[in-house]
Every structure is written in C-alpha cells, then in structure tokens.
Amino acid sequence: MSAVPNVGKCFASSDDFLKYLFGIQFGAWRPLFITAHHTASPTLQNWNEWQVRKVPVSDNQWLINLSEYYGNPPLGWKSAPHFFFTPKHYCVLFPPERPGTHAKSFNGLSWGVEMVGNFDIETLPGDLRRRYITGFACLHIATALKVLPYKYATQGLHFHRDDPKTTKTCAGKKVDRPSFAKEIVAQIEAMTG
C-alpha cells in the first residue's frame, strides 16, 4: 500500500479558498452534495497543543500524515475525505474532482469535509463556527450545490450520521444540521449578495 493522493494545499482566507475551488476541472464525476464530519481525534484541545510544541505540527504536515494514515495499513484506502477545516486553514487533502472515502453511503455522491474537533464533547466556539460555516459556504458557492432543502442522498447538506450504514455521530452531537445549514445559507447570501 501507499499514501492516498494528497493535494496538499491549505488556504488561510476564504477568498483564496474560493479561487482554488473555482479552478477545479470536473470530468465524469462531480459531487451532488456535501457531507460534514468532525475529526473527533484530534480534538480542538489536541490541535491547539500541536501548535505549541517545540516543532509545531503544521497543517501541511498534518495532510502528509493523513495521506499516509488513510493509504497504509490498517486502513489501506485508495481515497480519503476531500477537505479538512482547521482553526487556521481550509485544507485540501484528496483531489476534489474524484470520489473520496468518508461515508459508506455517500462516497460516490458527495465531497467529504472534516472539521477539526470532537463536537460530541466539545462546543464549537463562535469564531471557529463562523470560520467553518464560511468554508462550507465557499464549497457551495463554487459548485452551486444547494444547502437546503435536505433530500437524503440527493441534495442538501448531509451529516455523516445521516448514513444508515454508520454508527458515527458526525458532525458531532453538539452540532445541529438544520441550524448549521441555515447559517451556511446566510453566509452564502452575505458573500454573494
């Protein structure tokens, strides 16, 4: 086995992230909707601890580590979630023009987006919530995908826990899909007028 393909790009600003997204050239496959996840591990606390190490773990290095983690045993996957949102960056791991691996029922249908944190036990703080909401707004703006209404496996923002083939709680028990989706819609309107 070997590491999954790693785009390895991290964007600090939503403007730069949008420019990247608008440049994606889709072929035969494109996502029908977006699926939200939380990393669970690292938690926000873990991620913050990485930043104060003698040699901090950069988001770019983390993508390299994730690429190895997903591609090599014990997982041995050929693909991975597409995007990772951290407190500092909107990161692109797996090529967004290809189906990834992130939720059994949704792999071939959607982009997978991991938000750093364990939102079963951690509250998504206001500033970070706005940052993550903005990232999801960028994804929807660039693809013209609908956030609402939610239609199972067809359109609208999905959470991993919507997949009947999982027991995962993504995007976390403390994150409510209807309110999160409404906030994304409001951010899209604010960004696009």
Contact map, one row per residue, 1 for C-alpha under 8 A:
1110000000000000000000000000000000000000000000000000000000000000000000111001000000000000000000000000000000000000000000000000000000000000000000000000000000000000000000000000000000000000000000000
1111000000000000000000000000000000000000000000000000000000000000000100110001000000000000000000000000000000000000000000000000000000000000000000000000000000000000000000000000000000000000000000000
1111100000000000000000000000000000000000000000000000000000000000001111110000000000000000000000000000000000000000000000000000000000000000000000000000000000000000000000000000000000000000000000000
0111110000000000000000000000000000000000000000000000000000000000001101100000111100000000000001000000000000000000000000000000000000000000000000000000000000000000000000000000000000000000000000000
0011111000000000000000000000000000000000000000000000000000000000001000000000001000000000000011100000000000000000000000000000000000000000000000000000000000000000000000000000000000000000000000000
0001111100000000000000000000000000000000000000000000000000000011001000000000000000000000000111100000000000000000000000000000000000000000000000000000000000000000000000000000000000000000000000000
0000111110000000000000000000000000000000000000000000000000000000000000000000000000000000000111100000000000000000000000000000000000000000000000000000000000000000000000000000000000000000000000000
0000011111000000000000000000000000000000000000000000000000010011000000000000000000000000001110000000000000000000000000000000000000000000000000000000000000000000000000000000000000000000000000000
0000001111100000000000000000000000000000000000000000000000010000000000000000000000000000001110000000000000000000000000000000000000000000000000000000000000000000000000000000000000000000000000000
0000000111110000000000000000000000000000000000000000000000110000000000000000000000000000111100000000000000000000000000000000000000000000000000000000000000000000000000000000000000000000000000000
0000000011111101100000000000000000000000000000000000000000000000000000000000000000000000111000000000000000000000000000000000000000000000000000000000000000000000000000000000000000000000000000000
0000000001111101100000000000000000000000000000000000000000000000000000000000000000000001110000000000000000000000000000000000000000000000000000000000000000000000000000000000000000000000000000000
0000000000111111100000000000000000000000000000000000000000000000000000000000000000000000110000000000000000000000000000000000000000000000000000000000000000000000000000000000000000000000000000000
0000000000111111110000000000000000000000000000000000000000000000000000000000000000000000010000000000000000000000000000000000000000000110010000000000000000000000000000000000000000000000000000000
0000000000001111111000000000000000000000000000000000000000000000000000000000000000000000000000000000000000000000000000000000000000000000000000000000000000000000000000000000000000000000000000000
0000000000111111111100000000000000000000000000000000000000000000000000000000000000000000000000000000000000000000000000000000000000000000000000000000000000000000000000000000000000000000000000000
0000000000111111111110000000000000000000000000000000000000000000000000000000000000000000010000000000000000000000000000000000000000000000010000000000000000000000000000000000000000000000000000000
0000000000000111111111000000000000000000000000000000000000000000000000000000000000000000000000000000000000000000000000000000000000000000011001000000000000000000000000000000000000000000000000000
0000000000000011111111100000000000000000000000000000000000000000000000000000000000000000000000000000000000000000000000000000000000000000000000000000000000000000000000000000000000000000000000000
0000000000000001111111110000000000000000000000000000000000000000000000000000000000000000000000000000000000000000000000000000000000000000000000000000000000000000000000000000000000000000000000000
0000000000000000111111110000000000000000000000000000000000000000000000000000000000000000000000000000000000000000000000000000000000000000011001000000000000000000000000000000000000000000000000000
0000000000000000011111110000000000000000000000000000000000000000000000000000000000000000000000000000000000000000000000000000000000000000000001100000000000000000000000000000000000000000000000000
0000000000000000001111111000000000000000000000000000000000000000000000000000000000000000000000000000000000000000000000000000000000000000000000000000000000000000000000000000000000000000000000000
0000000000000000000111111100000000000000000000000000000000000000000000000000000000000000000000011000000000000000000000000000000000000000000000000000000000000000000000000000000000000000000000000
0000000000000000000000111110000000000000000000000000000000000000000000000000000000000000000000001000000000000000000000000000000000000000000000000000000000000000000000000000000000000000000000000
0000000000000000000000011111110000000000000000000000000000000000000000000000000000000000000000001000000000000000000000000000000000000000000000000000000000000000000000000000000000000000000000000
0000000000000000000000001111110000000000000000000000000000000000000000000000000000000000000000001000000000000000000000000000000000000000000000000000000000000000000000000000000000000000000000000
0000000000000000000000000111110000000000000000000000000000000000000000000000000000000000000000000000000000000000000000000000000000000000000000000000000000000000000000000000000000000000000000000
0000000000000000000000000111111000000000000000000000000000000000000000000000000000000000000000001110000000000000000000000000000000000000000000000000000000000000000000000000000000000000000000000
0000000000000000000000000111111100000000000000000000000000000000000000000000000000000000000000001110000000001100000000000000000000000000000000000000000000000000000000000000000000000000000000000
0000000000000000000000000000111111000000000000000000000000000000000000000000000000000000000000000010000000011110000000000000000000000000000000000000000000000000000000000000000000000000000000000
0000000000000000000000000000011111000000000000000000000000000000000000000000000000000000000000000000000000001100000000000000000000000000000000001000000001100000000000000000000000000000000000000
0000000000000000000000000000001111100000000000000000000000000000000000000000000000000000000000000000000000001110000000000000000000000000000000001110000011111100000000000000000000000000000000000
0000000000000000000000000000001111110000000000000000000000000000000000000000000000000000000000000000000000000111100000000000000000000000000000000000000000011100000000000000000000000000000000000
0000000000000000000000000000000011111000000000000000000000000000000000000000000000000000000000000000000001000111100000000000000000000000000000000000000000001111000000000000000000000000000000000
0000000000000000000000000000000001111100000000000000000000000000000000000000000000000000000000000000000000000001111000000000000000000000000000000000000000001111000000000110000000000000000000000
0000000000000000000000000000000000111110000000000000000000000000000000000000000000000000000000000000000000000001111000000000000000000000000000000000000000000011000000000111000000000000000000000
0000000000000000000000000000000000011111000000000000000000000000000000000000000000000000000000000000000000000000011111100000000000000000000000000000000000000000000000000111000000000000000000000
0000000000000000000000000000000000001111111000000000000000000000000000000000000000000000000000000000000000000000011111000000000000000000000000000000000000000000000000000000000000000000000000000
0000000000000000000000000000000000000111111000000000000000000000000000000000000000000000000000000000000000000000000111110000000000000000000000000000000000000000000000000000000000000000000000000
0000000000000000000000000000000000000011111001000000000000000000000000000000000000000000000000000000000000000000000111000000000000000000000000000000000000000000000000000000000000000000000000000
0000000000000000000000000000000000000011111111100000000000000000000000000000000000000000000000000000000000000000000111000000000000000000000000000000000000000000000000000000000000000000000000000
0000000000000000000000000000000000000011111111100000000000000000000000000000000000000000000000000000000000000000000111000100000000000000000000000000000000000000000000000000000000000000000000000
0000000000000000000000000000000000000000011111110000000000000000000000000000000000000000000000000000000000000000000111000100000000000000000000000000000000000000000000000000000000000000000000000
0000000000000000000000000000000000000000011111111000000000000000000000000000000000000000000000000000000000000000000010000000000000000000000000000000000000000000000000000000000000000000000000000
0000000000000000000000000000000000000000111111111100000000000000000000000000000000000000000000000000000000000000000000000000000000000000000000000000000000000000000000000000000000000000000000000
0000000000000000000000000000000000000000011111111110000000000000000000000000000000000000000000000000000000000000000100000000000000000000000000000000000000000000000000000000000000000000000000000
0000000000000000000000000000000000000000000111111111000000000000000000000000000000000000000000000000000000000000000000000000000000000000000000000000000000000000000000000000000000000000000000000
0000000000000000000000000000000000000000000011111111100000000000000000000000000000000000000000000000000000000000000000000000000000000000000000000000000000000000000000000000000000000000000000000
0000000000000000000000000000000000000000000001111111100110000000000000000000000000000000000000000000000000000000000000000000000000000000000000000000000000000000000000000000000000000000000000000
0000000000000000000000000000000000000000000000111111100111000000000000000000000000000000000000000000000000000000000000000000000000000000000000000000000000000000000000000000000000000000000000000
0000000000000000000000000000000000000000000000011111111100000000000000000000000000000000000000000000000000000000000000000000000000000000000000000000000000000000000000000000000000000000000000000
0000000000000000000000000000000000000000000000001111111110000000000000000000000000000000000000000000000000000000000000000000000000000000000000000000000000000000000000000000000000000000000000000
0000000000000000000000000000000000000000000000000001111100000000000000000000000000000000000000000000000000000000000000000000000000000000000000000000000000000000000000000000000000000000000000000
0000000000000000000000000000000000000000000000000001111110000000000000000000000000000000000000000000000000000000000000000000000000000000000000000000000000000000000000000000000000000000000000000
0000000000000000000000000000000000000000000000000111111111000000000000000000000000000000000000000000000000000000000000000000000000000000000000000000000000000000000000000000000000000000000000000
0000000000000000000000000000000000000000000000000110101111101100000000000000000000000000000000000000000000000000000000000000000000000000000000000000000000000000000000000000000000000000000000000
0000000000000000000000000000000000000000000000000010000111111100000000000000000000000000000000000000000000000000000000000000000000000000000000000000000000000000000000000000000000000000000000000
0000000001000000000000000000000000000000000000000000000011111110000000000000000000000100101000000000000000000000000000000000000000000000000000000000000000000000000000000000000000000000000000000
0000000111000000000000000000000000000000000000000000000001111111000000000000000000000000000000000000000000000000000000000000000000000000000000000000000000000000000000000000000000000000000000000
0000000000000000000000000000000000000000000000000000000011111111100000000000000000000000000000000000000000000000000000000000000000000000000000000000000000000000000000000000000000000000000000000
0000000000000000000000000000000000000000000000000000000011111111110000000000000000000000000000000000000000000000000000000000000000000000000000000000000000000000000000000000000000000000000000000
0000010100000000000000000000000000000000000000000000000000111111111000000000000000000000001010000000000000000000000000000000000000000000000000000000000000000000000000000000000000000000000000000
0000010100000000000000000000000000000000000000000000000000011111111100000000000000000000000000000000000000000000000000000000000000000000000000000000000000000000000000000000000000000000000000000
0000000000000000000000000000000000000000000000000000000000001111111110000000000000000000000000000000000000000000000000000000000000000000000000000000000000000000000000000000000000000000000000000
0000000000000000000000000000000000000000000000000000000000000111111111000000000000000000000000000000000000000000000000000000000000000000000000000000000000000000000000000000000000000000000000000
0011110000000000000000000000000000000000000000000000000000000011111111100000000100000000000010000000000000000000000000000000000000000000000000000000000000000000000000000000000000000000000000000
0111000000000000000000000000000000000000000000000000000000000001111111110000000000000000000000000000000000000000000000000000000000000000000000000000000000000000000000000000000000000000000000000
0010000000000000000000000000000000000000000000000000000000000000111111111010000000000000000000000000000000000000000000000000000000000000000000000000000000000000000000000000000000000000000000000
0011000000000000000000000000000000000000000000000000000000000000011111111011111100000000000000000000000000000000000000000000000000000000000000000000000000000000000000000000000000000000000000000
1111000000000000000000000000000000000000000000000000000000000000001111111011111000000000000000000000000000000000000000000000000000000000000000000000000000000000000000000000000000000000000000000
1110000000000000000000000000000000000000000000000000000000000000000111111111100000000000000000000000000000000000000000000000000000000000000000000000000000000000000000000000000000000000000000000
1000000000000000000000000000000000000000000000000000000000000000000011111111000000000000000000000000000000000000000000000000000000000000000000000000000000000000000000000000000000000000000000000
0000000000000000000000000000000000000000000000000000000000000000000000011111000000000000000000000000000000000000000000000000000000000000000000000000000000000000000000000000000000000000000000000
0000000000000000000000000000000000000000000000000000000000000000000011111111100000000000000000000000000000000000000000000000000000000000000000000000000000000000000000000000000000000000000000000
1100000000000000000000000000000000000000000000000000000000000000000001111111110000000000000000000000000000000000000000000000000000000000000000000000000000000000000000000000000000000000000000000
0001000000000000000000000000000000000000000000000000000000000000000001110011111100000000000000000000100000000000000000000000000000000000000000000000000000000000000000000000000000000000000000000
0001000000000000000000000000000000000000000000000000000000000000000001100001111100000000000000000000000000000000000000000000000000000000000000000000000000000000000000000000000000000000000000000
0001100000000000000000000000000000000000000000000000000000000000000001100000111110000000000001000011100000000000000000000000000000000000000000000000000000000000000000000000000000000000000000000
0001000000000000000000000000000000000000000000000000000000000000001001000000111111000000000011000001110000000000000000000000000000000000000000000000000000000000000000000000000000000000000000000
0000000000000000000000000000000000000000000000000000000000000000000000000000001111110000000011000001110000000011110000000000000000000000000000000000000000000000000000000000000000000000000000000
0000000000000000000000000000000000000000000000000000000000000000000000000000000111110000000111110001000000000011100000000000000000000000000000000000000000000000000000000000000000000000000000000
0000000000000000000000000000000000000000000000000000000000000000000000000000000011111000011111000000000000000011110000000000000000000000000000000000000000000000000000000000000000000000000000000
0000000000000000000000000000000000000000000000000000000000000000000000000000000011111100011110000000000000000000111100000000000000000000000000000000000000000000000000000000000000000000000000000
0000000000000000000000000000000000000000000000000000000000000000000000000000000000111111111000000000000000000000111100000000000000010010000000000000000000000000000000000000000000000000000000000
0000000000000000000000000000000000000000000000000000000000100000000000000000000000011111111000000000000000000000001100000000000000000000000000000000000000000000000000000000000000000000000000000
0000000000000000000000000000000000000000000000000000000000000000000000000000000000001111100000000000000000000000000100000000000100100000000000000000000000000000000000000000000000000000000000000
0000000000010000000000000000000000000000000000000000000000000000000000000000000000001111110000000000000000000000000000000000000000000000000000000000000000000000000000000000000000000000000000000
0000000001111000000000000000000000000000000000000000000000100000000000000000000000001111111000000000000000000000000000000000000000000000000000000000000000000000000000000000000000000000000000000
0000000001111100100000000000000000000000000000000000000000000000000000000000000000111101111100000000000000000000000000000000000000000010000000000000000000000000000000000000000000000000000000000
0000000111100000000000000000000000000000000000000000000000100010000000000000000000111100111110000000000000000000000000000000000000000000000000000000000000000000000000000000000000000000000000000
0000011111000000000000000000000000000000000000000000000000000000000000000000000001110000011111110000000000000000000000000000000000000000000000000000000000000000000000000000000000000000000000000
0000111110000000000000000000000000000000000000000000000000000010001000000000000111110000001111100000000000000000000000000000000000000000000000000000000000000000000000000000000000000000000000000
0001111000000000000000000000000000000000000000000000000000000000000000000000001111100000000111110101000000000000000000000000000000000000000000000000000000000000000000000000000000000000000000000
0000111000000000000000000000000000000000000000000000000000000000000000000000000001000000000111111100000000000000000000000000000000000000000000000000000000000000000000000000000000000000000000000
0000000000000000000000010000000000000000000000000000000000000000000000000000000001000000000101111111000000000010000000000000000000000000000000000000000000000000000000000000000000000000000000000
0000000000000000000000011110110000000000000000000000000000000000000000000000000000000000000000111110000000000000000000000000000000000000000000000000000000000000000000000000000000000000000000000
0000000000000000000000000000110000000000000000000000000000000000000000000000000000000000000001111111000000000000000000000000000000000000000000000000000000000000000000000000000000000000000000000
0000000000000000000000000000111000000000000000000000000000000000000000000000001000000000000000011111100000111110000000000000000000000000000000000000000000000000000000000000000000000000000000000
0000000000000000000000000000000000000000000000000000000000000000000000000000001111000000000001010111110000110011000000000000000000000000000000000000000000000000000000000000000000000000000000000
0000000000000000000000000000000000000000000000000000000000000000000000000000101110000000000000000011111100100001000000000000000000000000000000000000000000000000000000000000000000000000000000000
0000000000000000000000000000000000000000000000000000000000000000000000000000000110000000000000000001111101100001000000000000000000000000000000000000000000000000000000000000000000000000000000000
0000000000000000000000000000000000000000000000000000000000000000000000000000000000000000000000000000111111100001000000000000000000000000000000000000000000000001001001000000000000000000000000000
0000000000000000000000000000000000000000000000000000000000000000000000000000000000000000000000000000111111100000000000000000000000000000000000000000000000000000001011000000000000000000000000000
0000000000000000000000000000000000000000000000000000000000000000000000000000000000000000000000000000001111110000000000000000000000000000000000000000000010000000001110000000000000000000000000000
0000000000000000000000000000000000100000000000000000000000000000000000000000000000000000000000000000011111111100000000000000000000000000000000000000000010000000001000000000000000000000000000000
0000000000000000000000000000000000000000000000000000000000000000000000000000000000000000000000000011111111111111000000000000000000000000000000000000000000000000000000000000000000000000000000000
0000000000000000000000000000001000000000000000000000000000000000000000000000000000000000000000000011000011111100000000000000000000000000000000000000000000000000000000000000000000000000000000000
0000000000000000000000000000011110000000000000000000000000000000000000000000000000000000000000000010000001111110000000000000000000000000000000000000000010000000000000000000000000000000000000000
0000000000000000000000000000011111100000000000000000000000000000000000000000000000000000000000000010000001111111000000000000000000000000000000000000000000000000000000000000000000000000000000000
0000000000000000000000000000001011100000000000000000000000000000000000000000000011100000000000010011000000101111100000000000000000000000000000000000000000000000000000000000000000000000000000000
0000000000000000000000000000000001111000000000000000000000000000000000000000000011100000000000000001111000100111110000000000000000000000000000000000000000000000000000000000000000000000000000000
0000000000000000000000000000000001111000000000000000000000000000000000000000000011111000000000000000000000000011111000000000000000000000000000000000000000000000000000000000000000000000000000000
0000000000000000000000000000000000011110000000000000000000000000000000000000000010111000000000000000000000000001111100000000000000000000000000000000000000000000000000000000000000000000000000000
0000000000000000000000000000000000011110000000000000000000000000000000000000000000011100000000000000000000000000111110000000000000010000000000000000000000000000000000000010000000000000000000000
0000000000000000000000000000000000000111111100100000000000000000000000000000000000011110000000000000000000000000011111000000000000000000000000000000000000000000000000000000000000000000000000000
0000000000000000000000000000000000000111111110000000000000000000000000000000000000000000000000000000000000000000001111100101000000000000000000000000000000000000000000000000000000000000000000000
0000000000000000000000000000000000000111111100000000000000000000000000000000000000000000000000000000000000000000000111111100000000000000000000000000000000000000000000000001000000000000000000000
0000000000000000000000000000000000000101000000000000000000000000000000000000000000000000000000000000000000000000000011111111000000000000000000000000000000000000000000000111111000000000000000000
0000000000000000000000000000000000000001000000000000000000000000000000000000000000000000000000000000000000000000000001111110000000000000000000000000000000000000000000001001110000000000000000000
0000000000000000000000000000000000000000000000000000000000000000000000000000000000000000000000000000000000000000000001111110000000000000000000000000000000000000000000000000110000000000000000000
0000000000000000000000000000000000000000001100000000000000000000000000000000000000000000000000000000000000000000000011111111000000000000000000000000000000000000000000000000010000000000000000000
0000000000000000000000000000000000000000000000000000000000000000000000000000000000000000000000000000000000000000000000111111100000000000000000000000000000000000000000000000010000000000000000000
0000000000000000000000000000000000000000000000000000000000000000000000000000000000000000000000000000000000000000000010100111110110000000000000000000000000000000000000000000011000000000000000000
0000000000000000000000000000000000000000000000000000000000000000000000000000000000000000000000000000000000000000000000000011111110000000000000000000000000000000000000000000000000000000000000000
0000000000000000000000000000000000000000000000000000000000000000000000000000000000000000000000000000000000000000000000000001111111000000000000000000000000000000000000000000000000000000000000000
0000000000000000000000000000000000000000000000000000000000000000000000000000000000000000000000000000000000000000000000000000111111100000000000000000000000000000000000000000000000000000000000000
0000000000000000000000000000000000000000000000000000000000000000000000000000000000000010000000000000000000000000000000000001111111110000000000000000000000000000000000000000000000000000000000000
0000000000000000000000000000000000000000000000000000000000000000000000000000000000000000000000000000000000000000000000000001111111111000000000000000000000000000000000000000000000000000000000000
0000000000000000000000000000000000000000000000000000000000000000000000000000000000000000000000000000000000000000000000000000011111111100000000000000000000000000000000000000000000000000000000000
0000000000000000000000000000000000000000000000000000000000000000000000000000000000000010000000000000000000000000000000000000001111111110000000000000000000000000000000000000000000000000000000000
0000000000000000000000000000000000000000000000000000000000000000000000000000000000001000000000000000000000000000001000000000000111111111000000000000000000000000000000000000000000000000000000000
0000000000000000000000000000000000000000000000000000000000000000000000000000000000000000000000000000000000000000000000000000000011111111100000000000000000000000000000000000000000010011001000000
0000000000000100000000000000000000000000000000000000000000000000000000000000000000000000000000000000000000000000000000000000000001111111110000000000000000000000000000000000000000000001001100000
0000000000000100000000000000000000000000000000000000000000000000000000000000000000001000010000000000000000000000000000000000000000111111111000000000000000000000000000000000000000000000000000000
0000000000000000000000000000000000000000000000000000000000000000000000000000000000000000000000000000000000000000000000000000000000011111111100000000000000000000000000000000000000000001000000000
0000000000000000000000000000000000000000000000000000000000000000000000000000000000000000000000000000000000000000000000000000000000001111111110000000000000000000000000000000000000000001101100000
0000000000000100110010000000000000000000000000000000000000000000000000000000000000000000000000000000000000000000000000000000000000000111111111000000000000000000000000000000000000000000000100000
0000000000000000010010000000000000000000000000000000000000000000000000000000000000000000000000000000000000000000000000000000000000000011111111100000000000000000000000000000000000000000000000000
0000000000000000000000000000000000000000000000000000000000000000000000000000000000000000000000000000000000000000000000000000000000000001111111111110000000000000000000000000000000000000000100000
0000000000000000000000000000000000000000000000000000000000000000000000000000000000000000000000000000000000000000000000000000000000000000111111111000000000000000000000000000000000000000000100000
0000000000000000010011000000000000000000000000000000000000000000000000000000000000000000000000000000000000000000000000000000000000000000011111110000000000000000000000000000000000000000000000000
0000000000000000000001000000000000000000000000000000000000000000000000000000000000000000000000000000000000000000000000000000000000000000001111111000000000000000000000000000000000000000000000000
0000000000000000000000000000000000000000000000000000000000000000000000000000000000000000000000000000000000000000000000000000000000000000000111111100000000000000000000000000000000000000000000000
0000000000000000000000000000000110000000000000000000000000000000000000000000000000000000000000000000000000000000000000000000000000000000000110111110000000110000000000000000000000000000000000000
0000000000000000000000000000000010000000000000000000000000000000000000000000000000000000000000000000000000000000000000000000000000000000000100011111100000111000000000000000000000000000000000000
0000000000000000000000000000000010000000000000000000000000000000000000000000000000000000000000000000000000000000000000000000000000000000000100001111110000111000000000000000000000001001100000000
0000000000000000000000000000000000000000000000000000000000000000000000000000000000000000000000000000000000000000000000000000000000000000000000000111110000111000000000000000000000001100100000000
0000000000000000000000000000000000000000000000000000000000000000000000000000000000000000000000000000000000000000000000000000000000000000000000000111111000110000000000000000000000000000000000000
0000000000000000000000000000000000000000000000000000000000000000000000000000000000000000000000000000000000000000000000000000000000000000000000000011111101111100000000000000000000000000000000000
0000000000000000000000000000000000000000000000000000000000000000000000000000000000000000000000000000000000000000000000000000000000000000000000000000111111110000000000000000000000000000000000000
0000000000000000000000000000000000000000000000000000000000000000000000000000000000000000000000000000000000000000000000000000000000000000000000000000011111110100010000000000000000000000000000000
0000000000000000000000000000000010000000000000000000000000000000000000000000000000000000000000000000000011001000000000000000000000000000000000000000001111100000000000000000000000000000000000000
0000000000000000000000000000000110000000000000000000000000000000000000000000000000000000000000000000000000000000000000000000000000000000000000000000011111110000000000000000000000000000000000000
0000000000000000000000000000000110000000000000000000000000000000000000000000000000000000000000000000000000000000000000000000000000000000000000001111111111111000000000000000000000000000000000000
0000000000000000000000000000000011000000000000000000000000000000000000000000000000000000000000000000000000000000000000000000000000000000000000001111111101111100000000000000000000000000000000000
0000000000000000000000000000000011110000000000000000000000000000000000000000000000000000000000000000000000000000000000000000000000000000000000000111010000111110000000000000000010001000000000000
0000000000000000000000000000000011110000000000000000000000000000000000000000000000000000000000000000000000000000000000000000000000000000000000000000010100011111010000000000000010000000000000000
0000000000000000000000000000000000111000000000000000000000000000000000000000000000000000000000000000000000000000000000000000000000000000000000000000000000001111111000000110000010000000000000000
0000000000000000000000000000000000111000000000000000000000000000000000000000000000000000000000000000001000000000000000000000000000000000000000000000000000000111111001011110000000000000000000000
0000000000000000000000000000000000000000000000000000000000000000000000000000000000000000000000000000000000000000000000000000000000000000000000000000000000000011111101111110000000000000000000000
0000000000000000000000000000000000000000000000000000000000000000000000000000000000000000000000000000000000000000000000000000000000000000000000000000000100000111111100000000000000000000000000000
0000000000000000000000000000000000000000000000000000000000000000000000000000000000000000000000000000001111000000000000000000000000000000000000000000000000000011111111000000000000000000000000000
0000000000000000000000000000000000000000000000000000000000000000000000000000000000000000000000000000000010000000000000000000000000000000000000000000000000000000111111100000000000000000000000000
0000000000000000000000000000000000000000000000000000000000000000000000000000000000000000000000000000000110000000000000000000000000000000000000000000000000000000001111100000000000000000000000000
0000000000000000000000000000000000000000000000000000000000000000000000000000000000000000000000000000001100000000000000000000000000000000000000000000000000000001101111110000000000000000000000000
0000000000000000000000000000000000000000000000000000000000000000000000000000000000000000000000000000000000000000000000000000000000000000000000000000000000000000100111111000000000000000000000000
0000000000000000000000000000000000000000000000000000000000000000000000000000000000000000000000000000000000000000000000000000000000000000000000000000000000000001100001111100000000000000000000000
0000000000000000000000000000000000000000000000000000000000000000000000000000000000000000000000000000000000000000000000010000000000000000000000000000000000000001100000111111100000000000000000000
0000000000000000000000000000000000011100000000000000000000000000000000000000000000000000000000000000000000000000000000100000000000000000000000000000000000000011100000011111100000000000000000000
0000000000000000000000000000000000011100000000000000000000000000000000000000000000000000000000000000000000000000001000100000000000000000000000000000000000000011100000001111101000000000000000000
0000000000000000000000000000000000001100000000000000000000000000000000000000000000000000000000000000000000000000000001110000000000000000000000000000000000000000000000001111111000000000000000000
0000000000000000000000000000000000000000000000000000000000000000000000000000000000000000000000000000000000000000000000111000000000000000000000000000000000000000000000001111111100000000000000000
0000000000000000000000000000000000000000000000000000000000000000000000000000000000000000000000000000000000000000000000111111000000000000000000000000000000000000000000000001111100000000000000000
0000000000000000000000000000000000000000000000000000000000000000000000000000000000000000000000000000000000000000000000100001000000000000000000000000000000000000000000000011111110010000000000000
0000000000000000000000000000000000000000000000000000000000000000000000000000000000000000000000000000000000000000000000000000000000000000000000000000000000000000000000000000111111110000000000000
0000000000000000000000000000000000000000000000000000000000000000000000000000000000000000000000000000000000000000000000000000000000000000000000000000000000001110000000000000001111111000000000000
0000000000000000000000000000000000000000000000000000000000000000000000000000000000000000000000000000000000000000000000000000000000000000000000000000000000000000000000000000000111111100000000000
0000000000000000000000000000000000000000000000000000000000000000000000000000000000000000000000000000000000000000000000000000000000000000000000000000000000000000000000000000000111111110000000000
0000000000000000000000000000000000000000000000000000000000000000000000000000000000000000000000000000000000000000000000000000000000001000000000000000000000000000000000000000001111111111000000000
0000000000000000000000000000000000000000000000000000000000000000000000000000000000000000000000000000000000000000000000000000000000000000000000000011000000001000000000000000000011111111100000000
0000000000000000000000000000000000000000000000000000000000000000000000000000000000000000000000000000000000000000000000000000000000000000000000000001000000000000000000000000000001111111110000000
0000000000000000000000000000000000000000000000000000000000000000000000000000000000000000000000000000000000000000000000000000000000001000000000000000000000000000000000000000000000111111111000000
0000000000000000000000000000000000000000000000000000000000000000000000000000000000000000000000000000000000000000000000000000000000001101100000000010000000000000000000000000000000011111111100000
0000000000000000000000000000000000000000000000000000000000000000000000000000000000000000000000000000000000000000000000000000000000000000100000000011000000000000000000000000000000001111111110000
0000000000000000000000000000000000000000000000000000000000000000000000000000000000000000000000000000000000000000000000000000000000000000000000000000000000000000000000000000000000000111111111000
0000000000000000000000000000000000000000000000000000000000000000000000000000000000000000000000000000000000000000000000000000000000001100100000000000000000000000000000000000000000000011111111100
0000000000000000000000000000000000000000000000000000000000000000000000000000000000000000000000000000000000000000000000000000000000000100110110000000000000000000000000000000000000000001111111111
0000000000000000000000000000000000000000000000000000000000000000000000000000000000000000000000000000000000000000000000000000000000000000000000000000000000000000000000000000000000000000111111111
0000000000000000000000000000000000000000000000000000000000000000000000000000000000000000000000000000000000000000000000000000000000000000000000000000000000000000000000000000000000000000011111111
0000000000000000000000000000000000000000000000000000000000000000000000000000000000000000000000000000000000000000000000000000000000000000000000000000000000000000000000000000000000000000001111111
0000000000000000000000000000000000000000000000000000000000000000000000000000000000000000000000000000000000000000000000000000000000000000000000000000000000000000000000000000000000000000000111111
0000000000000000000000000000000000000000000000000000000000000000000000000000000000000000000000000000000000000000000000000000000000000000000000000000000000000000000000000000000000000000000111111
